[in-house]
């Protein structure tokens, strides 16, 4: 089988369920992984062949129907409750908010966009662009975001008249399957083929690798092992790099505003998102007010002794001898994490705060934590702070994101031109801002490309644009060849021919 093996920690062995109506899985009567997936692919291709004949109006009608199925309050609550119950991660009300924002954000972004037929024409250049489906997409969903990921990615994929087969994380398979059930019901309601959306109901390493081998395009949202396997599958793939979002507060920042936004972002859904701030580098001029602001917003400042206890609880050494995050702390409540580390926090604590230490490279707390634990570090100047942000992201998260609280345009421009980040948020909470929000112009998504810095193919937010093929049609125009002098004239004047 082609592709790099996926860690069994991410995908334990399993089989496809025979309950085809609920989520669109393949039959257990097929005996091998290739045959199981081939049966799903065949159904997806039959459904996609129909979708490929649709007008733009029909595609949009289907997208609105599917969008409503994963947006209406009753279904969203069921999804949120099941996700928390099944995975033990995050908060129900936050997941409801996430669903509302992500689905509506995608519906906003795809509204009025042409993804079928002639989508653009440049008369002066004689160029016409025609949008066409990519085919059958294999979409890998993470345990930290098992319902909003298929909902938002599914809409972007359907917008291109494609079919999609989801491969969920085994610890979130019921949640992802329920989201797919709602989408399939919506497809049926408007007379569209249900098999435009399918899910592997009993995921395994073998089935997920086989899915990646047989589809036309892969979108992988999740851990690094999953993304590496997608890139090694032999098929085109959109993956995401590791997150490690860092904010920089300059001397002119409003520390209370920054504290409120960062606290809300850090504690949202117990930091399940890769965009949850892991660190904040803070100018000493606003340090005291910022820390006080964080505490006012439910932050608990750990003592050095408590930080040491956290260090031994958050990271543990696995059987392979490598130190990794303790699975027991991922997306858990702050007070639960504190108790696990051996100390208590005050009532109402939403997140923990630890002060980082120099050298940055020796303090593990500057790494991604996927938990409501925020690392803070003082700086003496903008340039020093920018250097700290760069060093932190180079430990983990190069290419993902960074943020800045300042009103100085020169600082904003300096960070934008200097940082190897695919997205930079200015005076915004990163957990909502990175993936698109109603207060910024970023495309709405749960899948964030990190460019070559993060071993990804694109720096873009993965949205509808990535799920269409575009045919360029060139009409003949009047020749427009420049003269040699127009191109080389200045060079000849300086250096001669």
Helices and strands as residue ranges (DSSP letters): H 20-23, H 33-51, H 56-69, H 73-87, H 92-110, E 117-122, E 127-133, E 136-140, G 143-145, H 148-159, E 163-167, G 170-172, H 173-189, G 194-196, E 197-200, H 205-214, E 217-220, H 224-231, E 237-238, E 246-249, H 255-267, G 268-271, E 279-283, H 284-296, E 299-301, H 304-314, E 315-317, E 323-325, G 327-329, H 334-341, E 351-355, G 360-362, G 364-366, E 373-379, H 382-395, E 399-405, H 409-418, E 421-426, H 430-433, G 452-454, G 464-467, E 468-474, H 484-495
